Amino acid sequence: MATLERNPHRWIFTCGGTAGHVNPAIALAQLLGERDPEAEFLFVGAERGLEKDLVPKAGYPFETVHISSFHRSMRPAEIRHNFISAANLVRAPHEARAILKEFQPRAVIGTGGYASYPMVKAAAKAGIPTAVHESNMVPGLTTRMLEPYANRVMVGFEACRAFYRHPDKVIVTGTPVREDFFQLTKEEAKRKLGLDDGRPLIVSFWGSLGASGMNRQMADFLALEAAGEPFHHIHAAGASGYEMMRQLLAEKGVDLAAHPALEMREYIYDMAPVMRAADLVICRAGASTISELTALGVPALMVPSPYVTNNHQEKNARVLEQAGGAAVVLEADSSGQELFRIACGILHDETRRSSMETAMASLGIRDAAERILQLILEISG
């Protein structure tokens, strides 16, 4: 493909699949827009991905390419899906080239998900500068496939470099975290939430994958806490888990209304002050969560999801564990009783908790968006 004209104020972000891929791209677009009032943005993703909802809500134009994943199952429905995916591999490059020719971006930045593959590859072949951001510790399939084409690969931590075939291309930038996470100090966040009586705060959430089983464990955890309320605890059960947990707690004789230190919500809408106030977070090991924990220096007790591709959540969590910032329990070994035991061990040991805070903060990069911005300005001339 011949080299295309480039408009110095136009940028393409391509991403998809999860909020952890989409939100960093939106954060970068917002920062670029603040620096350049003439900047124009186009987001490109898959027609059925989460990005089709998140991007328009953020106020940016969105276009699609036909790209989809491959499934390993040999069931008839999965075989049909794979035939469609194979056809999309032929169709998507033509769509990507058409988008590039019409929009003429200064650079194309991919932030993860298989939807970014055709756009970044087509841009590289057209002589348009490209960069890829990988939010997980170990590169996913899309990032590995794009590594030969991208001018730069941006990662969250120095330990990530060892997983790439072209380490000279790898730049440690961190993963952008929303600015509102840093608007309050820890003490201010605790006061805002009315949780400043000296007891530590546990925050827990699981996301959608495998949440039902883990919510059952958290019902046991909350029942153990109810006996003495040694901590404040905010747990997000999700819309599907909230009533189930209420029933489980009722069966255990626990009425949360009688235990003001224990709070269960469907969702934590004010995550920034809640995470800022936390002394321990119990959670999965997704990339976005890890970026927030390290940026804030909050110790974590992690149960990586075993339901994700390439077991990348355990690999994410193990890096934090090796640094000393997190305790890791595999789901097969997890129970409400075991999680409560470990949480008590951390929160009742001030020296250990302080050490974990320091270790977690040592991995955090608060100015990740600025670092990425400077890098893409550099490669795009």
C-alpha positions in Angstrom: 0.0 0.0 0.0 1.4 3.4 -1.0 2.3 5.9 1.8 -0.8 8.0 2.6 -1.1 11.7 3.3 -1.3 12.6 7.1 -3.2 15.3 8.8 -1.2 16.6 11.8 -4.3 17.1 13.9 -6.0 13.7 13.3 -5.5 10.6 15.4 -7.0 7.1 15.2 -7.4 5.0 18.3 -8.2 1.4 17.8 -9.3 -0.9 20.7 -11.9 -3.2 21.9 -13.1 -6.1 23.9 -12.9 -4.8 27.5 -13.1 -1.5 29.3 -9.5 -2.0 30.2 -8.6 -1.6 26.5 -11.0 1.2 25.7 -10.6 3.5 28.7 -6.8 4.1 28.2 -7.6 5.2 24.7 -10.3 7.6 25.8 -8.0 9.1 28.5 -5.3 9.7 25.8 -7.8 11.3 23.4 -8.9 13.6 26.2 -5.4 14.7 27.0 -4.5 15.2 23.3 -7.7 17.3 22.9 -6.6 19.5 25.8 -3.2 20.1 24.2 -4.5 20.6 20.7 -7.8 22.4 20.2 -7.8 21.5 16.5 -7.3 17.8 17.2 -9.8 15.3 15.6 -10.2 11.7 16.7 -11.6 8.6 15.3 -12.1 5.4 17.2 -12.2 2.1 15.4 -13.3 -1.2 16.9 -15.5 -4.3 16.3 -19.2 -4.0 15.6 -20.2 -6.1 18.6 -17.5 -5.0 21.1 -18.0 -3.0 24.3 -16.3 -0.1 22.5 -19.3 0.6 20.4 -21.1 1.8 23.6 -18.2 3.3 25.6 -16.7 5.4 22.8 -19.9 7.3 21.7 -20.8 7.9 25.4 -17.4 9.6 25.7 -18.3 11.8 22.8 -16.0 10.5 20.1 -16.9 9.2 16.5 -16.7 5.5 16.1 -16.3 3.2 13.1 -16.1 -0.5 12.8 -14.2 -3.1 11.0 -15.5 -6.7 10.7 -13.1 -8.7 12.9 -13.9 -11.5 15.4 -12.1 -14.0 17.5 -11.6 -17.7 16.8 -13.1 -20.3 19.2 -11.5 -23.7 19.9 -14.7 -25.6 20.4 -15.8 -28.0 17.6 -19.5 -27.5 18.3 -21.4 -26.6 15.1 -22.2 -23.0 16.3 -18.5 -22.4 17.0 -17.4 -23.8 13.7 -19.8 -21.4 12.0 -18.4 -18.6 14.0 -14.8 -19.5 13.0 -15.8 -19.5 9.3 -17.2 -16.0 9.7 -13.9 -15.0 11.5 -11.9 -16.4 8.7 -13.9 -14.4 6.1 -13.4 -11.3 8.3 -9.7 -11.7 8.1 -10.0 -11.1 4.4 -12.6 -8.3 4.7 -11.1 -6.3 7.6 -7.8 -5.1 5.9 -9.8 -3.6 3.0 -12.0 -1.8 5.5 -9.0 -0.6 7.5 -7.3 0.8 4.3 -10.5 2.7 3.4 -10.7 4.3 6.8 -7.0 5.3 6.7 -7.4 6.8 3.2 -10.4 8.8 4.1 -9.3 10.1 7.6 -5.6 10.5 6.9 -4.4 10.2 10.6 -1.1 11.5 11.9 -0.7 8.2 13.8 -2.7 5.1 14.8 -2.6 3.9 18.4 -3.8 0.5 19.4 -4.7 -0.2 23.0 -5.6 -3.8 22.9 -8.2 -6.3 21.7 -8.3 -8.2 18.4 -10.2 -5.3 16.8 -6.9 -3.3 16.8 -5.1 -5.7 14.6 -6.2 -4.8 11.1 -6.0 -1.0 11.7 -2.5 -1.0 13.2 -1.2 -3.4 10.5 -2.7 -1.5 7.7 -1.4 1.8 9.0 2.2 0.4 9.3 2.0 -0.9 5.7 0.8 2.6 4.6 3.8 4.3 6.3 1.7 5.8 9.1 3.4 5.8 12.5 1.9 3.2 14.9 2.1 2.4 18.6 0.5 -0.4 20.6 -0.2 -0.3 24.3 -0.5 -3.6 26.2 -2.1 -3.3 29.6 -1.5 -6.9 30.7 1.9 -8.1 32.1 2.2 -10.7 29.4 1.3 -9.7 25.8 -1.9 -11.1 24.4 -2.1 -12.7 20.9 -3.0 -9.4 19.2 0.0 -7.6 20.7 2.3 -10.4 19.8 1.1 -10.3 16.2 1.4 -6.6 15.9 4.9 -6.3 17.5 6.7 -6.6 14.2 4.6 -3.8 12.7 4.4 -1.3 15.5 7.0 1.5 15.9 6.7 1.2 19.7 5.1 -1.2 22.2 4.1 0.5 25.4 3.8 -1.5 28.6 2.9 -1.1 32.2 6.0 -2.4 34.0 9.7 -3.0 33.4 9.1 -6.7 34.1 7.0 -6.9 30.9 10.0 -6.3 28.6 11.2 -9.9 28.9 8.1 -11.2 27.2 8.8 -9.5 23.8 10.8 -10.6 20.8 11.9 -7.0 20.1 12.7 -5.5 23.5 14.3 -2.5 21.8 10.7 -1.4 20.8 9.3 -1.7 24.3 8.8 1.5 26.3 7.6 1.4 29.9 4.8 4.0 30.1 2.3 2.6 32.6 -1.4 2.4 32.0 -3.5 5.6 32.3 -5.6 6.0 35.4 -8.5 8.5 35.6 -7.5 11.8 37.2 -10.3 11.7 39.7 -8.4 8.9 41.5 -5.9 11.4 42.7 -8.1 14.3 43.7 -8.3 13.3 47.4 -5.7 12.2 49.9 -6.4 8.9 51.6 -7.5 10.7 54.8 -9.8 13.0 52.9 -11.4 10.1 51.1 -12.0 8.3 54.4 -13.6 11.4 55.8 -15.8 11.9 52.7 -17.0 8.3 53.1 -17.5 8.6 56.9 -15.0 5.8 57.6 -12.4 7.7 59.6 -12.9 6.0 63.0 -9.5 4.3 62.8 -10.7 0.9 61.5 -9.1 -0.3 58.2 -11.3 -0.4 55.1 -11.6 -3.4 52.9 -13.0 -3.0 49.4 -13.9 -6.0 47.4 -15.3 -6.7 43.9 -15.1 -9.5 41.3 -16.3 -8.3 37.9 -18.5 -10.5 35.8 -16.4 -13.6 35.2 -16.9 -16.2 37.9 -18.5 -13.7 40.2 -21.2 -16.0 41.4 -18.8 -18.4 43.1 -16.7 -15.7 44.5 -19.7 -13.8 45.9 -20.7 -17.0 47.8 -17.2 -16.9 49.4 -17.7 -13.2 50.2 -21.0 -14.1 52.0 -18.9 -16.4 54.3 -16.3 -13.6 54.6 -18.9 -11.0 55.7 -20.5 -13.4 58.1 -17.1 -13.8 59.8 -16.6 -10.0 60.0 -20.1 -9.6 61.4 -19.0 -11.3 64.6 -16.8 -8.4 65.6 -16.7 -5.9 62.8 -12.9 -5.4 63.0 -12.9 -3.6 59.6 -15.0 -1.4 57.5 -15.9 -3.3 54.3 -17.5 -2.2 51.0 -18.4 -5.1 48.7 -19.8 -4.8 45.2 -21.9 -7.9 44.5 -23.1 -6.9 41.0 -26.7 -6.8 39.9 -27.0 -10.6 39.6 -25.2 -11.3 42.9 -26.8 -8.8 45.3 -30.0 -10.6 46.1 -28.2 -14.0 46.2 -25.8 -12.6 48.8 -28.6 -11.1 50.9 -30.3 -14.5 51.0 -27.0 -16.3 51.9 -26.3 -13.8 54.7 -29.9 -14.1 56.0 -29.4 -17.9 56.1 -26.3 -17.3 58.2 -28.3 -15.0 60.5 -26.6 -11.9 59.4 -28.6 -8.7 58.8 -26.3 -6.1 57.4 -28.6 -3.3 58.6 -27.4 -4.3 62.1 -23.7 -4.0 61.1 -23.1 -0.5 59.9 -19.4 -1.2 59.2 -20.3 -3.7 56.5 -21.8 -2.4 53.3 -22.9 -4.4 50.3 -23.7 -2.6 47.0 -24.6 -3.7 43.5 -21.9 -1.6 42.1 -19.4 0.9 43.4 -20.2 4.0 41.3 -17.8 6.3 43.3 -14.8 4.0 42.8 -12.3 6.8 42.9 -12.8 7.9 46.5 -13.6 4.3 47.6 -10.4 2.9 46.2 -8.4 5.9 47.5 -9.7 5.2 51.0 -9.0 1.5 50.9 -6.4 -0.2 53.1 -6.9 -3.6 51.3 -8.6 -4.5 48.0 -9.8 -8.0 47.4 -10.3 -8.6 43.7 -9.5 -10.3 40.4 -6.3 -9.3 38.6 -7.5 -7.4 35.5 -5.1 -4.8 34.0 -7.2 -1.7 34.8 -7.6 -2.7 38.4 -3.8 -3.3 38.7 -3.1 0.1 37.2 -5.3 1.7 39.8 -3.9 -0.3 42.7 -0.3 0.5 41.8 -0.9 4.2 41.1 -2.6 4.5 44.5 -0.2 2.2 46.4 -3.0 0.0 47.8 -2.2 -3.6 48.9 -4.3 -6.3 47.3 -5.5 -9.8 48.0 -6.1 -11.3 44.5 -7.9 -14.3 43.2 -7.1 -14.3 39.5 -9.9 -15.3 37.2 -9.2 -18.8 35.7 -11.7 -18.0 32.9 -9.6 -15.7 30.9 -7.5 -16.3 27.8 -3.9 -17.4 28.3 -4.3 -17.3 32.1 -3.1 -13.7 31.9 -4.7 -12.6 35.2 -2.6 -15.0 37.3 0.5 -13.7 35.4 -0.6 -10.2 36.2 -1.1 -11.0 39.9 2.2 -12.9 40.2 4.2 -9.8 39.2 2.6 -7.9 42.1 3.1 -10.8 44.5 6.8 -11.0 43.6 7.2 -7.3 44.2 5.6 -7.7 47.6 2.5 -5.7 47.0 -0.1 -8.4 46.8 -1.1 -11.8 48.2 -2.4 -14.3 45.6 -4.8 -17.2 46.1 -5.9 -19.3 43.2 -9.7 -19.8 42.9 -9.3 -23.6 43.4 -7.7 -22.9 46.8 -9.9 -20.0 47.8 -12.7 -19.9 50.4 -14.3 -17.2 52.5 -12.5 -18.5 55.5 -9.1 -18.5 53.8 -9.6 -15.0 52.4 -10.6 -13.7 55.8 -7.6 -15.3 57.4 -5.2 -13.7 55.0 -7.0 -10.3 55.2 -6.7 -10.3 59.0 -3.0 -11.2 58.7 -2.4 -8.2 56.5 -4.6 -5.6 58.3 -3.5 -6.6 61.8 0.2 -6.4 60.9 1.0 -2.7 60.5 4.6 -3.4 59.3 3.4 -5.9 56.7 0.7 -3.6 55.4 3.1 -0.6 55.2 5.6 -2.8 53.3 2.9 -3.9 50.8 1.8 -0.3 50.3 5.4 0.7 49.5 5.9 -2.2 47.2 2.7 -1.5 45.3 3.4 2.2 44.9 6.9 1.4 43.6 5.2 -0.2 40.6 2.8 2.6 39.9 3.2 5.3 37.2 0.9 8.2 37.9 1.8 10.2 34.7 1.2 7.3 32.3 -1.1 9.3 30.0 1.6 12.1 29.7 4.3 9.5 29.0 2.2 7.9 26.3 1.3 11.3 24.8 4.9 12.3 24.5 5.8 9.0 22.9 3.2 9.2 20.2 4.1 12.8 19.5 7.7 11.7 19.1 7.1 8.8 16.7 4.5 10.8 14.6 6.9 13.7 13.9 
